[in-house]
Amino acid sequence: MMEWTKSARDEYERCCESLQAGITPESKYAELDPEELLEDIRRHVYEDLVASGAQTITQEHVRQAFARLDVHDWCAVEASVPRREAGTQSPGRSPWIKLPVGCAPTIFIVFGILLPALTLLVELNSGMCADEFFDPIPTVWHALLVATVPVGCALLFFSPSSLKLRLHKPYAVLLGLIGIVAAFYTLLFMPVLPMAFFGLALFGIGLMPLSPAISVIAIMLVGDRFFRDVEPHVTGTLRRLWGGVALGFLALLLARSTSTLTNIGLRMATSDTVESRAEGIVFLRRFGNEEAILQNCYFEPGFGGLGIREGRNTARGSLEELLLGTVTPITSSEARDVYYRVTGRPFNDVPPPEGYLGAQGWRAPKTWGEFDRGFGLDQVSRRLRGLELAESLLDVKLEPDAAVGYLEWTLEFKNSVPREREARALIDLPSGAVVSRVTLWIDGEEREAAFGGREQTRNAYRAVVRRRLDPLLVTTAGQDHVLVQCFPVPPDGGRMKIRIGLTVPLPLHSGETIGVPLPVFSERNFGLAEGLTHSLWVESSAPLEDLCGDLEARAGASGRHVLRGFVSDQRLNDGRPLMRGSRRQEVLTAVAQLEGEQSLVVQTLGQEDVAPPRRVALVVDGSVAMGEYAAAIGDALLALPDSIEFVLLIAGDTLVEEPLGEAQPAARREQGSAALLDFVFEGGRDCVPALVRAFDYAGDDGEGEILWLHGPQPFEFEPIGPLIQHYVRADCGTIVRDVSVKAGPNVVALELGAAGVLRPLIRRGELEFDLTSLFDSWKGTTQRLVLKREQIPNLSLRIDPTDTVSASEHLVRLWVYDEVKRLLAVPGDDNREQATALAAKHALVTPVTGAVVLESKEQYEGAGLQPVDPSEVPSVPEPEMILLVVGVLSLLLFSLWQRRRKGMTA
Amino acid sequence: MTRRSAPCHQVGNEFDKWTVQLRKGLLELCVLNALSRRERYGYELVKALTRMPELGMTEGTLYPLLARLRVQGMVSARLEESPEGPARKYYRLTKEGRHMAKKMNRHLALIVESVGNVQTQEQSE
């Protein structure tokens, strides 16, 4: 029910009285009944007020209703009765701005429609504002909202009055929506407006920052015209205008919601307090946008997007924060840390963010300005756009009886951006493997590496890199890891080809079966070409068995066995073996001549008793990578023998320890298995607290063991130092059996590896099978196959030809690698120098040596290095193999003849 | 000596005057047509007609027109109580009004046709 104010009622009566008085015999409609007309008018005004929806009728409402009626042309009412302005259709209101006739449409089209459209297109295409100040269009939704301004203005401007009247409701909503969008951006650009005015006045440029403000004026003009067109005929338009305003505000809020929530989460996750950081990570996992965090990982502000300096991220694109002046810097390294915790993946495990609009982005990535912060350094650092691995060939040759393999990994990089690039990769080697050959193709020719002291090779590489010439460097980066870096991958589609040769000790599954482990990328700064697979060729003197279903067996030359095929990078990375090989069980000894010395390297296969542990701490990484294995681990856990005490430690945001309390062994295993299934594996978690607890549980008596199942962990959250200290000081010999389910950088594993505590679990099949086999082996004392390599003088060898084979020089290399590690285990400069000389002599990349390929002889001489003679490098097949076999066989025959002669003499 | 054509705004003013004249003659027909299908109450009728800006009607002019049509016997009116506010006045066409509307529509169609024919004739010549 409407309520009338007193002034409204007075106005109503006054106007009616005036009307009554105005219908005089002289008036146009003198023949009509004044009373009847007055009643009609009264009814109309009342209906009009009801239709306006106003709850309280004011004097203004009444005046507007009478103005809409406009009775002045037939009724001599008082001048005070409202009337419509002459020449307009808007009651009691003149146009907001009267532009000169003729030029008005042109001005409006240029400034109200074309300018905002052009501004949007220029910003989308060039990212000008995003580079210099902030990103005004951080999402595709922003682009659409901004586009409504020129489109809406054009619609309202060009639509005929009849269409406006017919569609007055949606038009009013549109008007409100574009009004709030333009107002929002005007406010946003307020800080740069003085600069824009200045530029416009002095240089005639700077119109684009003014575009939102000009749009506001245009919208007011077009809105004014719209209201003048429809207001006399319809009511409630203003309500719908406010509805449009609310809709626009909501749309802006929603468009920003993901990045706003992400920024809030980032602030929390990098705050000073532990609780806030933990809450921030949880918040980001629920509401954060991965792409937005990734952009922070890559953001390098400064100099118009050239990214000269890296570090501080001004939370680019945070419009609200910019307006509120609450921008708190976040470093890109902080963002990388957060990215891992939230997603469970290292930031460089995924392609770099695409342009400014992230996943939805249509703006081309600005590769021309991308600065490589890791250039020439010993970190893989960020992914580089346009750099990719175009070809990958893995050639493997096995000596199954000697349990030795040689593998060559040929990599060809392609660079599609107009700037030279350095390719860097951290390669996870098979356990115990050592790099024994490094080759770079320069102008189509193979150039072999020089092996020298680690710093010597690195300095030589840096010196050449600085001169933008062609070097390749391979150095170790923790246990069983090497860092490969090569430069320059030529621009504009140029390619660079390198080869890494590895000497690999083959794990023995049993006396008659060997594993064939392959290297994988742990971390890389390049992408993989679309559809790239690793081309694999494995050759052995004994049969090979394909375990992945992707390989094809075929007969090789000289009756050798070959497996070949193509394997995806994902399959290569998941820890499961691709194949296995057979060997002759009766072969227990392998010998190889140590070049230049009157001695042999002898490898003997023996067995040793292994007592099962009394206590086992099963540490499971709670990161997302482990989620798919939870059921397999839980099922395998049920096979744990009753005699072994165990604790399950799940590294979550907080440590989960199961089972708690006393229970029967079977019940405890069930409890642990259920806990694994119930646990939510998400994001990236820190395994250090779980490992510290695991060491405590395993005890100091040497009877405890830790089984650690994990994915990548590229960052150190809790300090690892106390964990290593615990292990080293206790000197209890606790073993950590390491099971990595996904290749990737893991700082904890590297530290534990360096401390000598890690022992990788030999993978033979699926994870559940391997764990169950391990637990089965703990049911009693078992025997483990052990390969022991030693150097002995030629003539002191007692050889039984039935169980001895000659091996290639790779056996010698493995012995040398053992020696280097033995020497380095004892502190002292002498040992270090001896180890360096030994490794360099045998061309091995070890913790004290590296391999570098330089372009010219002068560069080698300048660095004090000597490249390996191409005729002496190992290859597939090994060049000296035949000579070696002949030599060792002669030795064996000589030994046999000598023994027989001694027997005869006796 | 070249003859200068009239400025744009002058042409616009002449056109406006012509449309006012044209609309004046069509007001009654519009009201009769608006009531041809069903009866309508005053406010509803006024709003329906003023919603078409091409007709150029203002709300105030329609009530005297309706009153005059009623006096002329073209429309009849009746009052019906409204749940809120004063009673509503419903208008409907009388037999004369319907006949008149029919005649006026037919004549208008002839005029439009003749205007079209004049144009065609001029073009063919």
Boltz contact constraints between the chains, C-beta under 6 A:
constraints:
  - contact:
      token1: [A, 29]
      token2: [B, 64]
      max_distance: 6.0
  - contact:
      token1: [A, 32]
      token2: [B, 67]
      max_distance: 6.0
  - contact:
      token1: [A, 36]
      token2: [B, 67]
      max_distance: 6.0
  - contact:
      token1: [A, 37]
      token2: [B, 63]
      max_distance: 6.0
  - contact:
      token1: [A, 37]
      token2: [B, 67]
      max_distance: 6.0
  - contact:
      token1: [A, 40]
      token2: [B, 42]
      max_distance: 6.0
  - contact:
      token1: [A, 40]
      token2: [B, 63]
      max_distance: 6.0
  - contact:
      token1: [A, 43]
      token2: [B, 86]
      max_distance: 6.0
  - contact:
      token1: [A, 44]
      token2: [B, 43]
      max_distance: 6.0
  - contact:
      token1: [A, 46]
      token2: [B, 85]
      max_distance: 6.0
  - contact:
      token1: [A, 46]
      token2: [B, 86]
      max_distance: 6.0
  - contact:
      token1: [A, 47]
      token2: [B, 43]
      max_distance: 6.0
  - contact:
      token1: [A, 68]
      token2: [B, 59]
      max_distance: 6.0
  - contact:
      token1: [A, 69]
      token2: [B, 59]
      max_distance: 6.0
  - contact:
      token1: [A, 69]
      token2: [B, 60]
      max_distance: 6.0
  - contact:
      token1: [A, 70]
      token2: [B, 58]
      max_distance: 6.0
  - contact:
      token1: [A, 70]
      token2: [B, 60]
      max_distance: 6.0
  - contact:
      token1: [A, 71]
      token2: [B, 60]
      max_distance: 6.0
  - contact:
      token1: [A, 74]
      token2: [B, 64]
      max_distance: 6.0
  - contact:
      token1: [A, 101]
      token2: [B, 9]
      max_distance: 6.0
  - contact:
      token1: [A, 161]
      token2: [B, 53]
      max_distance: 6.0
  - contact:
      token1: [A, 165]
      token2: [B, 51]
      max_distance: 6.0
  - contact:
      token1: [A, 233]
      token2: [B, 50]
      max_distance: 6.0
  - contact:
      token1: [A, 233]
      token2: [B, 51]
      max_distance: 6.0
